[in-house]
Amino acid sequence: MRNHLGKVSLVLLILTFIFIATIYGALINHTLIYLTVLFLFILSVVSALLSPKGIWKTISLTILTILFVLFLLFFFSGFFLF
């Protein structure tokens, strides 16, 4: 199972994007949205870090790093996605 954790990380990222796309514009508590996205992101990071070295680990950690940097840029610029 440990061999597939890189793929699980990518699936969790895709689920996060699907979750954000389905609730866009809905009147839902923002705290719930932020906590759900944070939870899925942390699960994705943990599964990527626990996976063995290989292409899936590299891909998932690269995407996670890019997303984290983009989030920090949006957060410190005052622009929020929700």
Gaussian input, Z-matrix of N, CA and C with variables (Angstrom, degrees):
# hf/3-21g

backbone

0 1
 N
 C     1     B1
 C     2     B2     1     A1
 N     3     B3     2     A2     1     D1
 C     4     B4     3     A3     2     D2
 C     5     B5     4     A4     3     D3
 N     6     B6     5     A5     4     D4
 C     7     B7     6     A6     5     D5
 C     8     B8     7     A7     6     D6
 N     9     B9     8     A8     7     D7
 C    10    B10     9     A9     8     D8
 C    11    B11    10    A10     9     D9
 N    12    B12    11    A11    10    D10
 C    13    B13    12    A12    11    D11
 C    14    B14    13    A13    12    D12
 N    15    B15    14    A14    13    D13
 C    16    B16    15    A15    14    D14
 C    17    B17    16    A16    15    D15
 N    18    B18    17    A17    16    D16
 C    19    B19    18    A18    17    D17
 C    20    B20    19    A19    18    D18
 N    21    B21    20    A20    19    D19
 C    22    B22    21    A21    20    D20
 C    23    B23    22    A22    21    D21
 N    24    B24    23    A23    22    D22
 C    25    B25    24    A24    23    D23
 C    26    B26    25    A25    24    D24
 N    27    B27    26    A26    25    D25
 C    28    B28    27    A27    26    D26
 C    29    B29    28    A28    27    D27
 N    30    B30    29    A29    28    D28
 C    31    B31    30    A30    29    D29
 C    32    B32    31    A31    30    D30
 N    33    B33    32    A32    31    D31
 C    34    B34    33    A33    32    D32
 C    35    B35    34    A34    33    D33
 N    36    B36    35    A35    34    D34
 C    37    B37    36    A36    35    D35
 C    38    B38    37    A37    36    D36
 N    39    B39    38    A38    37    D37
 C    40    B40    39    A39    38    D38
 C    41    B41    40    A40    39    D39
 N    42    B42    41    A41    40    D40
 C    43    B43    42    A42    41    D41
 C    44    B44    43    A43    42    D42
 N    45    B45    44    A44    43    D43
 C    46    B46    45    A45    44    D44
 C    47    B47    46    A46    45    D45
 N    48    B48    47    A47    46    D46
 C    49    B49    48    A48    47    D47
 C    50    B50    49    A49    48    D48
 N    51    B51    50    A50    49    D49
 C    52    B52    51    A51    50    D50
 C    53    B53    52    A52    51    D51
 N    54    B54    53    A53    52    D52
 C    55    B55    54    A54    53    D53
 C    56    B56    55    A55    54    D54
 N    57    B57    56    A56    55    D55
 C    58    B58    57    A57    56    D56
 C    59    B59    58    A58    57    D57
 N    60    B60    59    A59    58    D58
 C    61    B61    60    A60    59    D59
 C    62    B62    61    A61    60    D60
 N    63    B63    62    A62    61    D61
 C    64    B64    63    A63    62    D62
 C    65    B65    64    A64    63    D63
 N    66    B66    65    A65    64    D64
 C    67    B67    66    A66    65    D65
 C    68    B68    67    A67    66    D66
 N    69    B69    68    A68    67    D67
 C    70    B70    69    A69    68    D68
 C    71    B71    70    A70    69    D69
 N    72    B72    71    A71    70    D70
 C    73    B73    72    A72    71    D71
 C    74    B74    73    A73    72    D72
 N    75    B75    74    A74    73    D73
 C    76    B76    75    A75    74    D74
 C    77    B77    76    A76    75    D75
 N    78    B78    77    A77    76    D76
 C    79    B79    78    A78    77    D77
 C    80    B80    79    A79    78    D78
 N    81    B81    80    A80    79    D79
 C    82    B82    81    A81    80    D80
 C    83    B83    82    A82    81    D81
 N    84    B84    83    A83    82    D82
 C    85    B85    84    A84    83    D83
 C    86    B86    85    A85    84    D84
 N    87    B87    86    A86    85    D85
 C    88    B88    87    A87    86    D86
 C    89    B89    88    A88    87    D87
 N    90    B90    89    A89    88    D88
 C    91    B91    90    A90    89    D89
 C    92    B92    91    A91    90    D90
 N    93    B93    92    A92    91    D91
 C    94    B94    93    A93    92    D92
 C    95    B95    94    A94    93    D93
 N    96    B96    95    A95    94    D94
 C    97    B97    96    A96    95    D95
 C    98    B98    97    A97    96    D96
 N    99    B99    98    A98    97    D97
 C   100   B100    99    A99    98    D98
 C   101   B101   100   A100    99    D99
 N   102   B102   101   A101   100   D100
 C   103   B103   102   A102   101   D101
 C   104   B104   103   A103   102   D102
 N   105   B105   104   A104   103   D103
 C   106   B106   105   A105   104   D104
 C   107   B107   106   A106   105   D105
 N   108   B108   107   A107   106   D106
 C   109   B109   108   A108   107   D107
 C   110   B110   109   A109   108   D108
 N   111   B111   110   A110   109   D109
 C   112   B112   111   A111   110   D110
 C   113   B113   112   A112   111   D111
 N   114   B114   113   A113   112   D112
 C   115   B115   114   A114   113   D113
 C   116   B116   115   A115   114   D114
 N   117   B117   116   A116   115   D115
 C   118   B118   117   A117   116   D116
 C   119   B119   118   A118   117   D117
 N   120   B120   119   A119   118   D118
 C   121   B121   120   A120   119   D119
 C   122   B122   121   A121   120   D120
 N   123   B123   122   A122   121   D121
 C   124   B124   123   A123   122   D122
 C   125   B125   124   A124   123   D123
 N   126   B126   125   A125   124   D124
 C   127   B127   126   A126   125   D125
 C   128   B128   127   A127   126   D126
 N   129   B129   128   A128   127   D127
 C   130   B130   129   A129   128   D128
 C   131   B131   130   A130   129   D129
 N   132   B132   131   A131   130   D130
 C   133   B133   132   A132   131   D131
 C   134   B134   133   A133   132   D132
 N   135   B135   134   A134   133   D133
 C   136   B136   135   A135   134   D134
 C   137   B137   136   A136   135   D135
 N   138   B138   137   A137   136   D136
 C   139   B139   138   A138   137   D137
 C   140   B140   139   A139   138   D138
 N   141   B141   140   A140   139   D139
 C   142   B142   141   A141   140   D140
 C   143   B143   142   A142   141   D141
 N   144   B144   143   A143   142   D142
 C   145   B145   144   A144   143   D143
 C   146   B146   145   A145   144   D144
 N   147   B147   146   A146   145   D145
 C   148   B148   147   A147   146   D146
 C   149   B149   148   A148   147   D147
 N   150   B150   149   A149   148   D148
 C   151   B151   150   A150   149   D149
 C   152   B152   151   A151   150   D150
 N   153   B153   152   A152   151   D151
 C   154   B154   153   A153   152   D152
 C   155   B155   154   A154   153   D153
 N   156   B156   155   A155   154   D154
 C   157   B157   156   A156   155   D155
 C   158   B158   157   A157   156   D156
 N   159   B159   158   A158   157   D157
 C   160   B160   159   A159   158   D158
 C   161   B161   160   A160   159   D159
 N   162   B162   161   A161   160   D160
 C   163   B163   162   A162   161   D161
 C   164   B164   163   A163   162   D162
 N   165   B165   164   A164   163   D163
 C   166   B166   165   A165   164   D164
 C   167   B167   166   A166   165   D165
 N   168   B168   167   A167   166   D166
 C   169   B169   168   A168   167   D167
 C   170   B170   169   A169   168   D168
 N   171   B171   170   A170   169   D169
 C   172   B172   171   A171   170   D170
 C   173   B173   172   A172   171   D171
 N   174   B174   173   A173   172   D172
 C   175   B175   174   A174   173   D173
 C   176   B176   175   A175   174   D174
 N   177   B177   176   A176   175   D175
 C   178   B178   177   A177   176   D176
 C   179   B179   178   A178   177   D177
 N   180   B180   179   A179   178   D178
 C   181   B181   180   A180   179   D179
 C   182   B182   181   A181   180   D180
 N   183   B183   182   A182   181   D181
 C   184   B184   183   A183   182   D182
 C   185   B185   184   A184   183   D183
 N   186   B186   185   A185   184   D184
 C   187   B187   186   A186   185   D185
 C   188   B188   187   A187   186   D186
 N   189   B189   188   A188   187   D187
 C   190   B190   189   A189   188   D188
 C   191   B191   190   A190   189   D189
 N   192   B192   191   A191   190   D190
 C   193   B193   192   A192   191   D191
 C   194   B194   193   A193   192   D192
 N   195   B195   194   A194   193   D193
 C   196   B196   195   A195   194   D194
 C   197   B197   196   A196   195   D195
 N   198   B198   197   A197   196   D196
 C   199   B199   198   A198   197   D197
 C   200   B200   199   A199   198   D198
 N   201   B201   200   A200   199   D199
 C   202   B202   201   A201   200   D200
 C   203   B203   202   A202   201   D201
 N   204   B204   203   A203   202   D202
 C   205   B205   204   A204   203   D203
 C   206   B206   205   A205   204   D204
 N   207   B207   206   A206   205   D205
 C   208   B208   207   A207   206   D206
 C   209   B209   208   A208   207   D207
 N   210   B210   209   A209   208   D208
 C   211   B211   210   A210   209   D209
 C   212   B212   211   A211   210   D210
 N   213   B213   212   A212   211   D211
 C   214   B214   213   A213   212   D212
 C   215   B215   214   A214   213   D213
 N   216   B216   215   A215   214   D214
 C   217   B217   216   A216   215   D215
 C   218   B218   217   A217   216   D216
 N   219   B219   218   A218   217   D217
 C   220   B220   219   A219   218   D218
 C   221   B221   220   A220   219   D219
 N   222   B222   221   A221   220   D220
 C   223   B223   222   A222   221   D221
 C   224   B224   223   A223   222   D222
 N   225   B225   224   A224   223   D223
 C   226   B226   225   A225   224   D224
 C   227   B227   226   A226   225   D225
 N   228   B228   227   A227   226   D226
 C   229   B229   228   A228   227   D227
 C   230   B230   229   A229   228   D228
 N   231   B231   230   A230   229   D229
 C   232   B232   231   A231   230   D230
 C   233   B233   232   A232   231   D231
 N   234   B234   233   A233   232   D232
 C   235   B235   234   A234   233   D233
 C   236   B236   235   A235   234   D234
 N   237   B237   236   A236   235   D235
 C   238   B238   237   A237   236   D236
 C   239   B239   238   A238   237   D237
 N   240   B240   239   A239   238   D238
 C   241   B241   240   A240   239   D239
 C   242   B242   241   A241   240   D240
 N   243   B243   242   A242   241   D241
 C   244   B244   243   A243   242   D242
 C   245   B245   244   A244   243   D243

   B1=1.4527
   B2=1.5318
   B3=1.3315
   B4=1.4545
   B5=1.5275
   B6=1.3102
   B7=1.4611
   B8=1.5193
   B9=1.3226
   B10=1.4590
   B11=1.5257
   B12=1.3265
   B13=1.4610
   B14=1.5268
   B15=1.3132
   B16=1.4648
   B17=1.5150
   B18=1.3271
   B19=1.4664
   B20=1.5218
   B21=1.3396
   B22=1.4684
   B23=1.5276
   B24=1.3151
   B25=1.4534
   B26=1.5256
   B27=1.3154
   B28=1.4716
   B29=1.5254
   B30=1.3198
   B31=1.4679
   B32=1.5277
   B33=1.3223
   B34=1.4599
   B35=1.5286
   B36=1.3307
   B37=1.4600
   B38=1.5248
   B39=1.3138
   B40=1.4677
   B41=1.5208
   B42=1.3285
   B43=1.4644
   B44=1.5256
   B45=1.3242
   B46=1.4602
   B47=1.5193
   B48=1.3271
   B49=1.4599
   B50=1.5226
   B51=1.3138
   B52=1.4642
   B53=1.5221
   B54=1.3288
   B55=1.4547
   B56=1.5220
   B57=1.3321
   B58=1.4625
   B59=1.5208
   B60=1.3283
   B61=1.4652
   B62=1.5288
   B63=1.3173
   B64=1.4735
   B65=1.5178
   B66=1.3252
   B67=1.4588
   B68=1.5162
   B69=1.3211
   B70=1.4574
   B71=1.5229
   B72=1.3071
   B73=1.4542
   B74=1.5160
   B75=1.3125
   B76=1.4597
   B77=1.5294
   B78=1.2977
   B79=1.4594
   B80=1.5221
   B81=1.3152
   B82=1.4541
   B83=1.5242
   B84=1.3034
   B85=1.4470
   B86=1.5274
   B87=1.3249
   B88=1.4653
   B89=1.5253
   B90=1.3161
   B91=1.4604
   B92=1.5227
   B93=1.3143
   B94=1.4629
   B95=1.5210
   B96=1.2990
   B97=1.4618
   B98=1.5214
   B99=1.3326
   B100=1.4624
   B101=1.5179
   B102=1.3233
   B103=1.4608
   B104=1.5241
   B105=1.3225
   B106=1.4573
   B107=1.5271
   B108=1.3098
   B109=1.4651
   B110=1.5266
   B111=1.3317
   B112=1.4537
   B113=1.5245
   B114=1.3241
   B115=1.4581
   B116=1.5283
   B117=1.3267
   B118=1.4651
   B119=1.5307
   B120=1.3254
   B121=1.4612
   B122=1.5250
   B123=1.3296
   B124=1.4680
   B125=1.5273
   B126=1.3351
   B127=1.4632
   B128=1.5235
   B129=1.3096
   B130=1.4548
   B131=1.5276
   B132=1.3166
   B133=1.4682
   B134=1.5200
   B135=1.3332
   B136=1.4664
   B137=1.5239
   B138=1.3248
   B139=1.4660
   B140=1.5245
   B141=1.3276
   B142=1.4643
   B143=1.5232
   B144=1.3210
   B145=1.4622
   B146=1.5230
   B147=1.3244
   B148=1.4565
   B149=1.5286
   B150=1.3113
   B151=1.4641
   B152=1.5222
   B153=1.3377
   B154=1.4724
   B155=1.5293
   B156=1.3341
   B157=1.4571
   B158=1.5181
   B159=1.3077
   B160=1.4507
   B161=1.5144
   B162=1.3048
   B163=1.4618
   B164=1.5214
   B165=1.3436
   B166=1.4663
   B167=1.5180
   B168=1.3056
   B169=1.4621
   B170=1.5204
   B171=1.3169
   B172=1.4549
   B173=1.5235
   B174=1.3149
   B175=1.4609
   B176=1.5215
   B177=1.3123
   B178=1.4585
   B179=1.5234
   B180=1.3247
   B181=1.4609
   B182=1.5262
   B183=1.3214
   B184=1.4642
   B185=1.5233
   B186=1.3150
   B187=1.4637
   B188=1.5225
   B189=1.3259
   B190=1.4612
   B191=1.5240
   B192=1.3192
   B193=1.4613
   B194=1.5179
   B195=1.3202
   B196=1.4640
   B197=1.5172
   B198=1.3241
   B199=1.4628
   B200=1.5238
   B201=1.3230
   B202=1.4570
   B203=1.5285
   B204=1.3182
   B205=1.4624
   B206=1.5277
   B207=1.3215
   B208=1.4686
   B209=1.5175
   B210=1.3276
   B211=1.4531
   B212=1.5234
   B213=1.3229
   B214=1.4631
   B215=1.5233
   B216=1.3222
   B217=1.4700
   B218=1.5210
   B219=1.3278
   B220=1.4616
   B221=1.5235
   B222=1.3111
   B223=1.4581
   B224=1.5247
   B225=1.3205
   B226=1.4582
   B227=1.5208
   B228=1.3141
   B229=1.4595
   B230=1.5259
   B231=1.3175
   B232=1.4610
   B233=1.5056
   B234=1.3091
   B235=1.4643
   B236=1.5269
   B237=1.3102
   B238=1.4547
   B239=1.5152
   B240=1.3155
   B241=1.4566
   B242=1.5168
   B243=1.3180
   B244=1.4679
   B245=1.4981
   A1=111.04
   A2=116.23
   A3=119.28
   A4=111.43
   A5=116.76
   A6=120.38
   A7=112.63
   A8=118.07
   A9=122.03
   A10=112.95
   A11=119.00
   A12=120.72
   A13=112.63
   A14=118.89
   A15=120.74
   A16=111.59
   A17=115.95
   A18=120.52
   A19=110.98
   A20=116.51
   A21=121.12
   A22=109.78
   A23=116.72
   A24=121.10
   A25=111.41
   A26=116.53
   A27=119.90
   A28=111.68
   A29=116.98
   A30=120.35
   A31=110.30
   A32=117.65
   A33=120.84
   A34=111.30
   A35=116.96
   A36=119.50
   A37=111.39
   A38=116.75
   A39=120.69
   A40=110.14
   A41=117.05
   A42=120.24
   A43=111.58
   A44=117.09
   A45=120.38
   A46=110.58
   A47=117.14
   A48=120.19
   A49=111.95
   A50=117.09
   A51=120.23
   A52=110.08
   A53=117.06
   A54=121.02
   A55=110.99
   A56=116.78
   A57=120.30
   A58=110.60
   A59=117.76
   A60=121.37
   A61=111.75
   A62=116.96
   A63=118.63
   A64=112.80
   A65=118.17
   A66=118.96
   A67=112.72
   A68=117.33
   A69=120.45
   A70=110.23
   A71=116.53
   A72=121.68
   A73=114.40
   A74=118.83
   A75=121.76
   A76=109.84
   A77=114.71
   A78=120.04
   A79=109.34
   A80=115.52
   A81=122.82
   A82=107.45
   A83=116.14
   A84=121.31
   A85=110.30
   A86=116.97
   A87=120.85
   A88=112.26
   A89=116.37
   A90=118.95
   A91=110.66
   A92=117.10
   A93=121.51
   A94=110.82
   A95=116.82
   A96=121.24
   A97=110.52
   A98=116.56
   A99=119.88
   A100=111.99
   A101=117.50
   A102=120.34
   A103=111.80
   A104=117.42
   A105=121.08
   A106=110.99
   A107=116.80
   A108=120.74
   A109=110.09
   A110=117.49
   A111=120.75
   A112=111.32
   A113=117.73
   A114=122.12
   A115=111.29
   A116=117.41
   A117=120.98
   A118=110.99
   A119=116.89
   A120=120.45
   A121=110.44
   A122=117.37
   A123=120.74
   A124=110.48
   A125=117.57
   A126=120.07
   A127=111.22
   A128=116.40
   A129=120.84
   A130=110.98
   A131=117.17
   A132=120.85
   A133=110.64
   A134=116.91
   A135=120.50
   A136=110.84
   A137=116.57
   A138=118.42
   A139=111.29
   A140=118.11
   A141=120.12
   A142=111.12
   A143=117.05
   A144=119.53
   A145=112.59
   A146=117.52
   A147=120.63
   A148=113.36
   A149=116.73
   A150=119.28
   A151=110.02
   A152=116.82
   A153=119.50
   A154=110.59
   A155=115.30
   A156=119.96
   A157=110.22
   A158=114.64
   A159=120.00
   A160=110.31
   A161=115.34
   A162=121.16
   A163=112.23
   A164=117.88
   A165=120.53
   A166=111.12
   A167=117.29
   A168=120.61
   A169=110.23
   A170=116.53
   A171=120.96
   A172=111.31
   A173=116.64
   A174=121.12
   A175=110.81
   A176=117.07
   A177=119.77
   A178=111.69
   A179=118.49
   A180=119.57
   A181=112.02
   A182=117.47
   A183=120.37
   A184=110.81
   A185=117.13
   A186=121.12
   A187=110.39
   A188=117.41
   A189=120.97
   A190=111.61
   A191=117.32
   A192=120.42
   A193=111.05
   A194=117.16
   A195=120.91
   A196=110.74
   A197=117.30
   A198=120.60
   A199=111.91
   A200=116.52
   A201=120.06
   A202=111.32
   A203=117.19
   A204=120.99
   A205=110.66
   A206=117.38
   A207=120.14
   A208=111.33
   A209=116.94
   A210=120.11
   A211=111.03
   A212=117.25
   A213=120.10
   A214=111.74
   A215=116.72
   A216=119.42
   A217=110.95
   A218=117.44
   A219=120.48
   A220=111.02
   A221=117.24
   A222=121.12
   A223=111.00
   A224=117.08
   A225=119.64
   A226=113.04
   A227=118.38
   A228=119.69
   A229=111.25
   A230=118.21
   A231=121.06
   A232=113.31
   A233=117.85
   A234=121.18
   A235=109.15
   A236=116.10
   A237=120.80
   A238=109.32
   A239=115.77
   A240=120.64
   A241=112.24
   A242=117.59
   A243=119.97
   A244=110.32
   D1=-30.67
   D2=-177.99
   D3=-64.08
   D4=-26.16
   D5=179.47
   D6=-67.48
   D7=-20.74
   D8=-175.51
   D9=-101.49
   D10=4.61
   D11=-176.71
   D12=-66.98
   D13=-29.53
   D14=175.10
   D15=-64.27
   D16=-40.00
   D17=176.87
   D18=-69.05
   D19=-36.84
   D20=177.21
   D21=-62.55
   D22=-38.63
   D23=177.67
   D24=-60.95
   D25=-44.63
   D26=178.02
   D27=-65.55
   D28=-38.50
   D29=177.84
   D30=-63.73
   D31=-40.23
   D32=177.58
   D33=-64.08
   D34=-37.84
   D35=176.04
   D36=-64.60
   D37=-41.39
   D38=178.21
   D39=-64.32
   D40=-41.38
   D41=177.17
   D42=-63.02
   D43=-35.54
   D44=176.92
   D45=-63.71
   D46=-44.83
   D47=178.64
   D48=-65.20
   D49=-38.58
   D50=177.15
   D51=-64.63
   D52=-41.71
   D53=178.32
   D54=-60.73
   D55=-45.41
   D56=179.66
   D57=-64.20
   D58=-40.02
   D59=-178.63
   D60=-67.71
   D61=-34.84
   D62=-177.42
   D63=-77.52
   D64=-25.22
   D65=-178.24
   D66=-100.83
   D67=1.19
   D68=-178.79
   D69=-60.39
   D70=124.00
   D71=179.23
   D72=87.29
   D73=-6.56
   D74=179.29
   D75=-80.04
   D76=151.56
   D77=178.33
   D78=-88.96
   D79=81.38
   D80=-178.77
   D81=-124.08
   D82=150.55
   D83=179.02
   D84=-57.76
   D85=127.00
   D86=-177.39
   D87=-66.71
   D88=-29.91
   D89=179.17
   D90=-63.05
   D91=-41.09
   D92=177.38
   D93=-61.99
   D94=-40.98
   D95=179.79
   D96=-65.00
   D97=-48.70
   D98=-179.55
   D99=-62.44
   D100=-41.05
   D101=179.96
   D102=-67.07
   D103=-38.63
   D104=178.84
   D105=-66.31
   D106=-45.34
   D107=178.68
   D108=-64.64
   D109=-42.16
   D110=178.06
   D111=-62.86
   D112=-42.15
   D113=178.76
   D114=-62.01
   D115=-46.26
   D116=179.01
   D117=-65.98
   D118=-37.06
   D119=178.66
   D120=-65.81
   D121=-44.00
   D122=179.65
   D123=-64.74
   D124=-41.46
   D125=176.31
   D126=-60.65
   D127=-39.45
   D128=179.62
   D129=-66.38
   D130=-41.52
   D131=178.73
   D132=-64.57
   D133=-44.68
   D134=-179.24
   D135=-63.18
   D136=-44.33
   D137=-179.63
   D138=-67.37
   D139=-32.90
   D140=177.33
   D141=-70.15
   D142=-39.49
   D143=-179.46
   D144=-70.94
   D145=-29.48
   D146=-179.58
   D147=-83.83
   D148=-13.02
   D149=-178.90
   D150=-74.81
   D151=152.51
   D152=178.79
   D153=-71.34
   D154=162.83
   D155=179.91
   D156=-60.14
   D157=139.96
   D158=179.47
   D159=166.09
   D160=-174.63
   D161=-176.36
   D162=-67.83
   D163=-36.50
   D164=-177.96
   D165=-69.07
   D166=-37.30
   D167=176.95
   D168=-65.97
   D169=-42.80
   D170=179.94
   D171=-63.27
   D172=-45.32
   D173=-179.79
   D174=-63.19
   D175=-48.84
   D176=-176.24
   D177=-67.12
   D178=-40.23
   D179=178.52
   D180=-69.23
   D181=-33.16
   D182=176.00
   D183=-65.39
   D184=-46.30
   D185=179.07
   D186=-64.08
   D187=-42.52
   D188=179.11
   D189=-62.78
   D190=-40.03
   D191=178.47
   D192=-65.28
   D193=-43.66
   D194=178.66
   D195=-62.33
   D196=-44.11
   D197=179.50
   D198=-64.57
   D199=-38.64
   D200=179.12
   D201=-65.81
   D202=-42.37
   D203=178.26
   D204=-65.49
   D205=-41.42
   D206=177.02
   D207=-63.33
   D208=-40.71
   D209=177.59
   D210=-61.57
   D211=-43.86
   D212=178.68
   D213=-63.83
   D214=-39.67
   D215=178.09
   D216=-63.88
   D217=-44.13
   D218=178.57
   D219=-66.43
   D220=-39.22
   D221=-177.20
   D222=-66.75
   D223=-45.73
   D224=-177.52
   D225=-79.78
   D226=-16.02
   D227=175.44
   D228=-85.81
   D229=-8.00
   D230=178.52
   D231=89.78
   D232=3.06
   D233=179.95
   D234=-97.37
   D235=120.75
   D236=178.89
   D237=-109.16
   D238=145.15
   D239=-177.62
   D240=-74.90
   D241=-20.56
   D242=-178.20
   D243=-115.89

